[in-house]
C-alpha cells in the first residue's frame, strides 16, 4: 500500500507521489483530491494501481488519478495516462471493459412544474421504451454488414437509419465515431453478444435519469448550452454492453500472450499490453474504436427512444428534445500535447475519466468552441449531477481530462448488505424522485451511500481549474435495469 507520507502536496487539490517512491517508476504519479479524499482513497488499492501506471513503457509526464478514483481492474477507475505513439504501450485493461461507457445530456422545452404531474407516466414510458438489465436485448437486431456499419460509423449509422438528425452529431465527442475503427478486428463472439443490444441500458450503474436544472453557476455558458433554471433534462449513462466487454476480454488474452515476444514486463498482469505500433496494438486500437462507436450508436438509439417516450406522454410539448453533449469514458484517443517544449502525438488512456478540452480547441464544435467542451459528471440517483466546461489548464496539466462521476466508496456487495432496495425506492419517492427499476437488488447496489459526495468531487476539479462549473441538475425520475 502507498502510505500517505509518500505524497507531496503541490496545491490544496493536487498531490504527487515522486518517481523515487519505487524503482520501476518512469514518471511521478499525481492525484487530484483534498486531504480527506486522499485518506479515503488510500483504503483500497487505487494508489498502488496508479503507481503501476507510472511504470508503463512510453508513459509521459506522470500518471494521474481524478478525485472520483477507486480500485479497478489493473488501472484505477479515474485513472489517466498518456504514452508516446511511437514507443509506448497500449493496455486494454487500462482503458476498461465497458469501452466508451459514457454520458449524454438531453434538454427539453419543459419546466419542472409542467412535467411534475406526469413524471410517473414519463418514468414508466421510458422504462418501457429503453430495455434494461443484464443481457437484455433491444428491438433492433443487426448482423453481418448491418452490424459492421454500426461498428465503423457509430452514431452516424443510427441517424442514417432514422434515429435522429444530422445536427445530433454536432454535439457528440468525436462526432460520435472514432476514425480507424475496423469491424474485422472484432471477434464473432463479441458481435454475437452485441447483435441485439443497441438501444439498451444494461444494469449496474447505468441509467436514464430525468432531471431538473437546479442551479446555474456560469450563465453565459449555460445559455450557449441551452440550459435554464427549472428546465427538464435527461441524462443517459451506458456504454458498449456485451460487445465492448468481449473486445476487452479478447485482447487482454492476446496481450498476455505476446508480452514475452516484446520483452514487456509489468507489475500487474491486468495491465497487459503491447506496443501501440505493433500489429497487436493496432488491432486492439481498431477493435476498441469499433466498440466505442457501438456505444455512441447505442446512446443515439436510446435518445430516439427517450424522444418517443416524451412525445407519448406530453404530446407536442414533448417535442424538441435536443442533445446538449455526449462524453466518453473508458477510451483511448490519439491527441497532441506539448512535452518538453515539443508537440507530440500521444495515446491518452482515460479509464473512468472525461475529456475536458478548453475554449478554442479545434475538436470542439464551433457552437461551443467559445466556452469549451461540455463535461458531464453524474452523481448518484439520490444526489445532484453537474454540467461543466473544459479549460485550457486541463490541456496543460491533465491531458485535457476531468473526472467522470462521484466515484464508488463502497462495493456493490457492501451496499446490498446495508440497504434494502424496496426501502431505498420508498425513500427516493418520498424525496419526490420517481423510480422505475427492474431489480430491487440492483437498485440497492447503486444506493447513494455507496458513492462519494459528488459536490465535493466536482468542487475539486473546479478549484483545481481542470473544469469549470456551469450548472447543477437534480434527479426527478430514475430509470434503472
C-alpha positions in Angstrom: 0.0 0.0 0.0 1.2 3.5 -0.8 1.5 5.4 2.6 0.1 8.9 2.9 3.6 10.0 3.9 4.7 9.3 0.3 2.5 12.1 -1.1 4.0 15.6 -1.7 1.4 18.4 -1.6 1.5 20.6 -4.8 -1.7 22.5 -4.0 -4.7 22.0 -1.8 -6.2 19.9 -4.6 -3.2 18.2 -6.2 -0.7 15.7 -4.7 2.2 13.8 -6.1 4.0 10.5 -5.5 7.6 11.2 -6.6 9.3 9.0 -9.2 11.7 7.9 -6.4 9.0 6.2 -4.5 9.5 2.9 -6.4 12.5 1.9 -8.5 10.4 0.9 -11.5 8.5 4.2 -11.8 9.3 6.0 -15.1 7.4 9.2 -14.1 5.7 10.5 -10.9 2.1 9.8 -10.1 -0.4 12.6 -9.3 -3.8 12.8 -7.6 -6.5 15.5 -7.7 -8.1 15.4 -4.3 -8.5 17.1 -0.9 -6.5 15.6 2.0 -9.7 13.9 3.3 -10.3 12.3 -0.1 -6.7 11.2 -0.3 -7.1 9.4 3.0 -10.3 7.7 2.0 -9.0 6.5 -1.4 -5.9 5.1 0.3 -8.1 2.4 1.9 -8.2 0.3 -1.3 -5.5 -0.4 -4.0 -6.2 2.7 -6.1 -2.8 4.3 -5.4 -0.9 1.1 -5.9 -2.6 0.8 -9.3 -1.8 4.4 -10.0 1.9 3.8 -9.3 1.8 0.8 -11.6 0.6 3.1 -14.4 3.8 5.2 -13.9 5.8 2.1 -14.9 4.3 1.6 -18.3 6.7 1.8 -21.3 6.4 5.1 -23.1 4.4 6.9 -20.3 4.7 10.7 -20.5 4.9 13.3 -17.7 3.0 11.5 -14.9 0.1 9.1 -14.3 -3.0 10.8 -13.0 -5.9 10.0 -10.7 -9.1 12.1 -10.6 -11.0 12.8 -7.3 -13.5 10.0 -8.0 -10.7 7.4 -8.0 -11.4 3.9 -6.8 -9.9 0.5 -7.4 -10.5 -1.1 -10.8 -9.2 -3.9 -13.0 -5.5 -3.2 -13.4 -5.8 0.6 -13.5 -7.9 2.6 -11.1 -11.2 3.9 -12.2 -10.5 7.6 -12.6 -7.0 6.8 -13.9 -5.4 8.7 -16.8 -2.0 8.3 -18.5 -0.6 9.0 -21.9 2.0 7.0 -23.9 4.1 8.0 -26.9 2.6 6.6 -30.1 6.0 5.6 -31.4 7.5 3.9 -28.3 4.6 3.5 -25.9 2.3 0.7 -24.8 -1.5 0.3 -25.3 -3.3 -1.5 -22.5 -6.9 -2.8 -22.8 -7.2 -3.2 -19.1 -6.2 0.5 -18.6 -9.0 1.5 -21.0 -11.6 -0.7 -19.4 -14.0 -3.5 -20.1 -17.0 -1.3 -20.8 -15.5 0.6 -23.8 -16.9 4.1 -24.1 -19.2 3.8 -21.1 -20.3 7.4 -21.4 -22.9 10.1 -20.5 -25.2 12.0 -22.8 -27.3 15.0 -21.7 -30.5 16.0 -23.4 -32.5 19.1 -22.9 -36.3 19.7 -23.2 -38.5 22.7 -23.5 -40.5 21.7 -20.5 -40.2 23.2 -17.0 -40.3 21.0 -13.8 -43.7 22.4 -12.9 -45.1 21.5 -16.4 -43.6 18.0 -16.2 -44.3 17.2 -12.5 -47.9 15.9 -12.8 -46.9 13.3 -15.4 -43.5 12.3 -14.1 -44.8 8.8 -13.1 -46.1 8.3 -16.6 -42.9 9.5 -18.1 -40.8 7.2 -15.9 -43.0 4.2 -17.0 -42.8 5.2 -20.7 -39.0 5.4 -20.7 -38.8 2.2 -18.7 -40.9 0.5 -21.4 -39.1 2.2 -24.4 -35.5 1.5 -23.2 -34.8 -2.2 -22.5 -32.6 -2.7 -19.4 -30.9 -5.4 -17.4 -28.1 -7.9 -17.8 -28.1 -9.4 -21.2 -31.3 -7.7 -22.2 -31.8 -7.3 -25.9 -33.5 -4.5 -27.8 -35.9 -4.3 -30.7 -33.1 -3.7 -33.3 -31.2 -6.8 -34.2 -28.2 -6.4 -36.5 -25.9 -9.0 -38.0 -23.4 -9.2 -40.8 -22.7 -6.0 -42.8 -25.5 -4.2 -40.9 -23.7 -4.6 -37.6 -20.3 -3.8 -39.2 -21.7 -0.4 -40.4 -22.6 0.5 -36.9 -19.1 -0.5 -35.7 -17.5 1.6 -38.3 -19.8 4.6 -38.4 -21.1 4.8 -34.8 -23.9 7.3 -34.1 -23.9 8.4 -37.7 -25.3 5.0 -38.7 -28.2 5.4 -36.3 -29.0 8.8 -37.9 -28.9 7.2 -41.3 -31.5 4.7 -40.1 -33.8 7.5 -39.0 -32.9 7.7 -35.3 -32.2 11.4 -35.0 -31.0 14.1 -37.4 -27.6 15.2 -38.7 -27.5 18.0 -36.1 -27.4 15.5 -33.3 -23.8 14.5 -34.4 -22.5 18.0 -33.8 -22.7 17.7 -30.1 -21.1 14.3 -29.6 -17.5 13.8 -28.6 -15.6 12.9 -31.8 -18.8 13.3 -33.7 -20.0 10.0 -32.3 -17.4 7.9 -34.2 -13.7 7.2 -33.8 -11.7 7.1 -37.0 -9.8 3.9 -37.6 -12.5 1.5 -36.4 -12.3 -1.9 -38.1 -15.2 -4.3 -37.7 -12.9 -7.1 -38.9 -10.9 -6.8 -35.7 -13.9 -7.5 -33.6 -14.5 -11.2 -32.9 -17.6 -13.1 -33.9 -18.2 -13.8 -30.2 -18.3 -10.0 -29.5 -20.5 -9.3 -32.5 -22.9 -12.1 -31.4 -23.1 -10.5 -27.9 -23.8 -7.1 -29.3 -26.2 -8.1 -32.1 -29.4 -7.2 -30.2 -28.1 -4.8 -27.6 -28.4 -1.5 -29.4 -30.8 0.8 -27.7 -30.4 -0.9 -24.3 -29.3 0.3 -21.0 -27.8 -2.7 -19.2 -27.5 -2.9 -15.4 -25.1 -1.8 -12.7 -24.5 2.0 -12.6 -26.2 2.6 -15.9 -29.3 4.6 -16.0 -31.7 7.0 -17.8 -32.4 9.9 -15.4 -34.9 12.7 -15.8 -33.6 15.8 -14.1 -34.4 19.4 -13.3 -31.8 22.2 -13.6 -31.3 23.2 -10.0 -28.7 26.0 -10.2 -26.8 28.0 -12.8 -23.1 28.9 -11.9 -21.9 30.2 -15.3 -24.9 31.9 -17.1 -23.0 32.6 -20.3 -22.1 29.0 -20.8 -25.5 27.8 -19.7 -27.1 30.0 -22.3 -24.8 28.6 -25.0 -25.8 25.1 -23.9 -29.5 25.9 -24.0 -29.9 25.4 -20.2 -32.1 27.4 -17.9 -33.3 27.2 -14.3 -36.0 24.6 -13.6 -35.7 23.1 -17.1 -36.3 19.4 -17.5 -33.3 17.5 -18.9 -32.4 13.8 -19.4 -29.1 12.1 -18.6 -28.2 8.8 -20.3 -25.4 6.7 -18.9 -24.5 3.4 -20.6 -21.8 2.0 -22.9 -20.9 -0.7 -25.4 -22.7 -3.5 -23.4 -21.5 -7.1 -24.0 -19.8 -6.3 -27.3 -17.3 -3.9 -25.6 -16.8 -6.3 -22.7 -15.9 -9.1 -25.1 -13.5 -6.9 -27.1 -11.6 -6.2 -23.9 -11.7 -9.9 -22.9 -10.4 -11.0 -26.3 -7.5 -8.5 -26.4 -6.4 -8.8 -22.8 -5.9 -12.5 -23.6 -4.0 -11.6 -26.8 -1.7 -9.1 -24.9 -0.9 -11.6 -22.2 0.3 -14.0 -25.0 2.5 -11.5 -26.8 4.2 -9.6 -24.0 7.1 -12.0 -23.8 7.7 -11.6 -27.5 8.2 -7.8 -27.0 10.2 -8.2 -23.8 7.5 -6.4 -21.8 7.4 -6.9 -18.0 4.7 -5.1 -15.9 3.9 -5.2 -12.2 0.3 -6.3 -12.8 -0.7 -8.8 -15.4 -4.1 -7.0 -15.6 -2.3 -4.1 -17.4 -1.2 -6.5 -20.1 -0.4 -4.6 -23.3 1.7 -4.4 -26.5 3.5 -1.6 -28.3 0.9 0.7 -29.8 2.7 0.5 -33.1 2.8 -3.3 -33.1 0.3 -5.4 -35.1 -1.4 -6.5 -31.9 -1.6 -2.9 -30.6 -3.1 -1.7 -33.9 -5.6 -4.5 -34.0 -6.8 -3.7 -30.5 -7.0 0.0 -31.2 -9.2 -0.7 -34.3 -11.4 -3.0 -32.3 -11.6 -0.6 -29.3 -12.6 2.2 -31.7 -15.3 -0.1 -33.1 -16.5 -0.8 -29.6 -16.6 2.9 -28.8 -18.6 3.5 -32.0 -21.1 0.8 -30.9 -21.6 2.7 -27.6 -22.2 6.0 -29.4 -24.8 4.3 -31.6 -26.3 2.7 -28.5 -26.8 6.1 -26.8 -28.1 7.5 -30.1 -30.8 4.9 -30.3 -31.7 5.4 -26.6 -32.1 9.1 -27.4 -34.6 8.2 -30.0 -36.5 6.0 -27.5 -36.5 8.8 -24.9 -37.8 11.2 -27.5 -40.6 8.8 -28.3 -41.5 8.5 -24.6 -41.6 12.3 -24.1 -43.9 12.7 -27.1 -46.2 9.9 -25.9 -46.6 11.5 -22.5 -46.6 15.2 -23.3 -47.7 15.3 -26.9 -46.5 18.5 -28.8 -44.9 19.8 -25.6 -42.7 16.8 -25.5 -41.1 17.5 -28.9 -37.8 19.4 -29.3 -35.6 17.1 -27.2 -32.1 18.1 -28.2 -28.6 16.8 -27.4 -26.5 19.1 -25.1 -23.5 16.8 -25.3 -22.2 13.3 -25.2 -18.9 12.4 -23.5 -16.9 9.1 -23.5 -15.3 7.3 -20.6 -13.1 4.2 -20.9 -11.4 5.1 -24.1 -8.0 5.5 -25.7 -7.6 8.5 -28.0 -4.7 9.9 -30.1 -4.2 13.6 -29.1 -1.4 16.1 -29.3 0.3 17.7 -26.3 3.5 19.7 -25.6 6.1 17.5 -23.9 9.5 19.1 -23.0 8.7 22.0 -25.3 7.8 19.9 -28.3 4.4 18.8 -29.7 4.0 15.1 -29.5 1.3 12.7 -30.6 0.2 10.7 -27.6 -2.2 7.9 -26.9 -4.3 9.0 -23.9 -5.8 6.2 -21.8 -8.9 7.5 -19.9 -10.5 4.9 -17.6 -13.5 6.3 -15.9 -12.4 9.9 -16.8 -13.9 12.6 -19.1 -12.2 14.6 -21.8 -12.1 18.3 -20.8 -10.9 20.5 -23.7 -10.8 24.2 -23.1 -12.2 27.0 -25.3 -10.8 27.4 -28.8 -9.8 23.8 -29.2 -10.4 22.7 -32.8 -12.1 19.4 -31.8 -15.0 21.3 -30.2 -17.9 22.1 -32.5 -18.0 25.8 -33.3 -21.3 26.3 -31.4 -19.4 25.5 -28.1 -15.9 26.5 -29.0 -16.0 29.8 -27.2 -16.9 28.3 -23.9 -15.1 25.0 -24.0 -16.2 21.4 -24.3 -19.1 20.3 -22.0 -18.1 18.0 -19.2 -20.9 15.8 -17.7 -20.4 14.4 -14.2 -23.3 12.3 -12.8 -23.8 11.8 -9.1 -25.9 9.0 -7.6 -29.6 8.6 -8.1 -30.4 10.5 -4.9 -28.0 13.4 -5.4 -27.1 16.1 -7.9 -25.2 15.8 -11.2 -23.2 18.5 -12.8 -22.6 20.2 -16.2 -19.1 21.8 -16.5 -16.9 23.0 -19.4 -13.3 22.2 -20.0 -10.4 24.6 -19.6 -7.0 25.4 -21.1 -5.5 24.4 -17.8 -6.7 20.9 -18.3 -4.8 20.8 -21.6 -1.7 22.0 -19.8 -1.9 19.9 -16.7 -4.2 16.8 -17.0 -4.0 15.7 -20.7 -7.3 17.5 -21.2 -9.1 15.4 -18.6 -11.5 15.7 -15.7 -13.4 13.2 -13.5 -16.4 11.2 -14.7 -18.7 10.8 -11.7 -18.9 10.7 -8.0 -16.9 7.5 -7.7 -17.7 4.5 -5.6 -16.7 4.4 -1.9 -18.4 1.1 -1.3 -18.6 -2.2 -3.2 -21.9 -3.4 -4.6 -21.9 -6.3 -2.1 -21.3 -4.0 0.8 -24.1 -1.7 -0.4 -26.6 -4.6 -0.6 -25.7 -5.6 3.0 -26.6 -2.1 4.2 -29.5 -1.2 2.0 -32.8 -2.9 1.0 -33.9 -2.0 -2.5 -37.6 -1.5 -1.7 -36.8 0.7 1.3 -34.5 2.8 -0.9 -37.2 3.1 -3.5 -39.6 4.4 -0.9 -37.1 6.9 0.5 -36.3 8.3 -3.0 -40.0 8.6 -3.8 -40.5 10.5 -0.5 -38.0 13.0 -1.9 -40.1 13.4 -5.0 -38.0 11.2 -7.2 -39.9 8.7 -9.4 -38.2 5.3 -9.5 -38.6 2.6 -12.2 -36.3 -0.4 -11.8 -36.3 -4.0 -12.9 -34.4 -5.2 -9.8 -34.6 -4.1 -6.2 -31.3 -5.8 -5.6 -29.7 -3.9 -8.4 -31.2 -0.7 -7.0 -29.6 -1.3 -3.6 -26.2 -1.8 -5.3 -26.4 1.8 -6.5 -27.6 3.4 -3.3 -26.4 7.0 -2.8 -24.4 5.9 0.3 -22.2 3.7 -2.0 -20.8 6.8 -3.7 -18.6 9.7 -2.8 -20.1 13.1 -2.3 -20.4 14.4 -5.9 -20.5 18.1 -4.7 -17.0 17.6 -3.1 -15.7 15.7 -6.1 -16.8 18.4 -8.6 -15.5 21.2 -6.3 -12.0 19.7 -6.6 -11.9 19.7 -10.4 -13.5 23.2 -10.4 -11.0 24.7 -7.9 -8.1 22.8 -9.5 -9.1 24.6 -12.7 -9.4 21.5 -14.9 -13.1 22.0 -15.5 -15.5 24.9 -14.7 -18.9 24.5 -13.1 -21.9 25.6 -15.4 -25.0 24.0 -13.8 -26.3 21.6 -11.3 -29.2 19.2 -12.0 -31.2 17.1 -9.6 -33.0 13.8 -10.3 -36.8 13.8 -10.6 -37.2 10.4 -12.2 -34.7 7.5 -12.2 -34.9 4.5 -14.6 -32.6 1.6 -14.0 -32.1 -2.0 -15.1 
